[in-house]
Amino acid sequence: MALNLTSLLGVTGVDPSERGKARIWAQRLEWPLLLVALWIPVQWYLDETGSISPHWSKVFDWIIWIVFLFETVLLTSLVHNKRRYLLNNWMNLVIIVGGLPIEWQFTPLIGALRNLRLFLMMFILMRVSRRLREVLAGAKVGPTLIIVAIVVVLSGIIVSRLDPSIGTVWDGMWYAWVTMSHTGYGDIVPKTAAARVFGSFLILLGVVLVTVLTASLSVFLIGSEVEHKIVKEEKSVDDTLHEILARLENIEKRLDERGRDDA
């Protein structure tokens, strides 16, 4: 059996052939994991700028760790093939063991570990990528706009810290949107290698999201026009049917009158 990217990265999730209860709980836990993924870059930014106290930062670190521990323990207890689940989701074990917040107090690499949380966000997003693809495949303007807006905001937060020369978060959001939409004004240009790598990632992500957004808007506009035409045609058909029924009733009435006259 060929290995896919999620298997290699240890973020496969629950196998489709597993018990129904395990699959149901895996779907229920996708949304809490998504919230954790969205919070990670925000907390990273707050830590980097000193906008959050060490106490609250530690509290949120423990919450994130507990979420992963709870998910791993619960799903491992529910699946039938526990060995396969742990092997296919080995990244959870790495996060639980290596991400224990109490260990961070005794390592000189605490800054590097905190920066690695951005990779943790990417792993989580890969875990829930199937659900996100389903939302985007629906070609709904509202959900697509929300996803694009969230990506722009988070990208602005991240890139503004990867390259301080970019400026504020708002400047980072502007850079993210211009890059994703492939407009390329050139008014904001990343200087650091990390920001340039992240910009390359935004270019690829923009190809997907902007294409889906454009398609969703097209479906919305064309669909509204088609729906209006369908309603108009249905009304015309109803009017025609009512006219036919009226004529039939009139014919039936005349036949009855002629029958009575002949009698």
C-alpha atoms as one frame of an Amber mdcrd trajectory, in Angstrom:
protein
   0.000   0.000   0.000   1.431   3.340  -1.048   2.158   5.806   1.700   0.711
   9.286   1.346   2.050  12.501   2.829  -0.170  12.384   5.912   1.085   8.893
   6.743   4.706   9.940   6.430   4.126  12.971   8.647   2.170  10.967  11.202
  -1.093  12.916  10.923  -3.351  10.321   9.279  -6.104  10.373  11.873  -8.593
   7.541  12.312  -8.651   5.006   9.487 -11.982   4.912   7.555 -12.224   1.159
   8.263 -12.208   1.692  12.033 -15.168   1.520  14.373 -17.981   3.984  13.819
 -17.674   5.448  17.310 -13.993   6.201  16.778 -14.710   7.915  13.451 -17.524
   9.969  14.994 -15.315  11.184  17.847 -12.500  11.943  15.405 -14.859  14.231
  13.490 -16.071  15.872  16.709 -12.503  16.636  17.771 -11.592  18.240  14.454
 -13.132  21.580  15.431 -11.315  21.884  18.793  -8.081  21.012  16.977  -8.824
  23.667  14.362  -9.346  26.262  17.108  -6.008  25.226  18.631  -4.334  25.619
  15.224  -5.777  29.124  14.828  -4.733  30.116  18.341  -1.104  28.924  18.051
   0.141  31.753  15.748  -1.760  34.321  17.824  -0.082  33.144  21.032   3.273
  32.957  19.235   2.857  36.600  18.192   1.839  37.656  21.706   4.871  35.867
  23.157   7.215  37.420  20.604   5.942  40.945  21.277   5.697  40.503  25.040
   1.972  41.247  24.935   1.090  38.317  27.177   2.386  37.502  30.634   4.510
  34.364  31.141   1.816  33.012  33.462  -0.942  33.128  30.854   1.416  31.899
  28.157   2.157  28.842  30.296  -1.573  28.318  30.903  -2.277  28.271  27.160
   0.693  25.947  26.582  -0.827  23.483  29.029  -4.263  23.770  27.406  -2.819
  22.974  23.974  -0.887  20.023  25.389  -3.950  18.680  27.231  -6.037  18.875
  24.040  -3.515  16.674  22.222  -3.239  14.272  25.154  -7.026  13.967  25.447
  -7.493  13.380  21.717  -4.750  10.756  21.550  -5.890   8.854  24.641  -9.579
   8.948  23.669  -9.144   7.859  20.043  -6.581   5.203  20.971  -9.084   3.704
  23.402 -11.868   3.726  20.785 -10.071   2.311  17.729  -9.828  -1.431  17.223
  -6.297  -1.502  15.819  -4.462   0.620  18.390  -0.998  -0.158  17.030  -1.913
   1.018  13.534  -3.473   4.206  14.893  -0.393   5.116  16.956   1.980   4.321
  14.097  -0.044   6.389  11.629  -0.268   9.249  14.126   3.219   9.149  15.608
   3.398  12.954  15.484   0.850  13.095  18.315   3.237  11.113  20.497   6.118
  13.429  19.574   3.991  16.465  20.479   2.885  14.945  23.780   6.387  13.883
  24.844   8.383  16.767  23.416   5.764  19.430  23.968   5.254  18.899  27.692
   5.337  22.530  28.939   7.132  21.646  32.169  10.151  20.513  30.129  10.499
  23.952  28.565  11.576  25.437  31.891  14.735  23.316  31.926  15.978  23.722
  28.364  18.045  26.555  26.873  16.202  26.053  23.582  12.876  27.374  24.847
  12.803  30.087  22.163  13.347  27.558  19.376  10.693  25.260  20.834   8.172
  28.073  20.890   8.932  28.884  17.244   8.378  25.229  16.351   4.746  25.681
  17.361   4.184  27.190  13.904   5.022  23.783  12.447   2.578  22.300  14.930
  -0.099  24.553  13.436   0.694  23.173   9.977   0.446  19.580  11.219  -2.960
  20.289  12.768  -4.213  21.897   9.572  -3.126  18.811   7.663  -5.133  16.716
  10.103  -8.323  18.667   9.364  -7.498  19.303   5.701 -10.155  16.834   4.578
 -12.889  18.854   6.295 -11.508  22.109   4.903 -11.444  20.637   1.395 -15.075
  19.613   1.782 -15.997  23.175   2.750 -14.093  24.664  -0.188 -15.486  22.079
  -2.604 -18.989  23.249  -1.705 -18.298  26.466  -3.655 -20.131  28.556  -1.052
 -19.119  32.221  -1.029 -19.590  32.738   2.712 -17.428  29.865   4.040 -14.799
  30.494   1.359 -14.543  34.187   2.296 -14.222  33.267   5.971 -11.391  30.812
   5.252  -9.569  33.340   3.052  -9.975  36.061   5.709  -8.609  33.778   8.446
  -5.617  32.827   6.289  -4.882  36.492   5.536  -5.083  37.499   9.217  -2.909
  34.632  10.456  -0.416  35.136   7.632  -0.193  38.838   8.479   0.513  37.971
  12.118   3.218  35.476  11.221   5.024  37.439   8.518   5.076  40.646  10.573
   7.226  38.823  13.137   9.300  36.819  10.667  10.368  40.112   9.111  10.093
  43.171  11.412  10.853  45.455   8.430   7.378  44.696   7.079   5.875  46.732
   9.903   2.638  46.164  11.756   0.235  43.251  11.573  -1.936  45.329   9.240
   1.018  45.722   6.886   1.567  41.980   7.129  -2.072  41.315   6.256  -1.805
  43.654   3.275   1.342  41.851   2.117  -0.370  38.466   2.578  -3.414  39.479
   0.521  -1.367  41.085  -2.263   0.855  38.004  -2.417  -1.997  35.488  -2.358
  -3.941  37.367  -5.026  -0.768  37.556  -7.174  -1.180  41.318  -7.535   2.398
  42.053  -6.520   2.404  45.812  -5.929   5.923  45.626  -4.536   5.267  48.245
  -1.857   6.106  45.691   0.870   8.987  43.297   0.207  10.278  40.706   2.698
  13.939  40.975   3.622  14.615  37.920   5.795  14.989  34.384   4.453  12.209
  33.075   6.709   9.741  35.687   5.434  10.656  34.902   1.826  10.094  31.192
   2.369   6.759  31.982   3.969   5.927  34.271   1.031   6.605  31.382  -1.363
   4.162  29.280   0.622   1.556  32.078   0.377   1.963  32.198  -3.400   1.147
  28.491  -3.710  -1.695  28.771  -1.211  -3.069  31.778  -3.056  -3.293  29.807
  -6.301  -5.744  27.461  -4.579  -7.727  29.866  -2.411  -8.122  32.676  -4.947
  -9.151  30.177  -7.624 -11.768  28.669  -5.308 -12.961  32.131  -4.261 -13.303
  33.228  -7.891 -15.201  30.047  -8.741 -17.484  30.494  -5.720 -18.299  34.078
  -6.719 -19.010  32.935 -10.279 -21.298  30.167  -9.043 -23.056  32.648  -6.753
 -23.639  35.248  -9.476 -24.534  32.789 -12.228 -26.575  30.694  -9.832 -28.641
  33.723  -8.796 -29.396  34.529 -12.423 -30.253  30.916 -13.227 -32.462  30.694
 -10.144 -34.292  33.857 -11.222 -34.870  32.381 -14.680 -36.104  29.096 -13.203
 -38.567  30.917 -10.943 -39.777  32.964 -13.910 -40.204  29.858 -16.068 -42.020
  28.001 -13.290 -44.402  30.925 -12.923 -44.996  30.914 -16.686 -45.682  27.158
 -16.611 -48.095  27.580 -13.689 -49.959  30.331 -15.524 -50.201  28.153 -18.636
 -51.499  25.204 -16.603 -54.113  27.393 -14.927 -55.204  28.663 -18.359 -55.457
  25.098 -19.710 -57.474  23.999 -16.675 -59.802  26.963 -17.121 -60.362  26.088
 -20.769 -60.995  22.425 -19.919 -63.529  23.425 -17.301 -65.201  25.710 -19.832
 -65.330  22.895 -22.424 -66.692  20.481 -19.819 -69.333  23.016 -18.826 -70.438
  23.505 -22.458 -70.611  19.747 -23.036 -72.814  19.377 -19.966 -75.102  22.161
 -21.186 -75.348  20.595 -24.684 -76.091  17.224 -23.132 -78.963  18.701 -21.123
 -80.330  20.484 -24.246 -80.280  17.222 -26.243 -82.105  15.470 -23.431
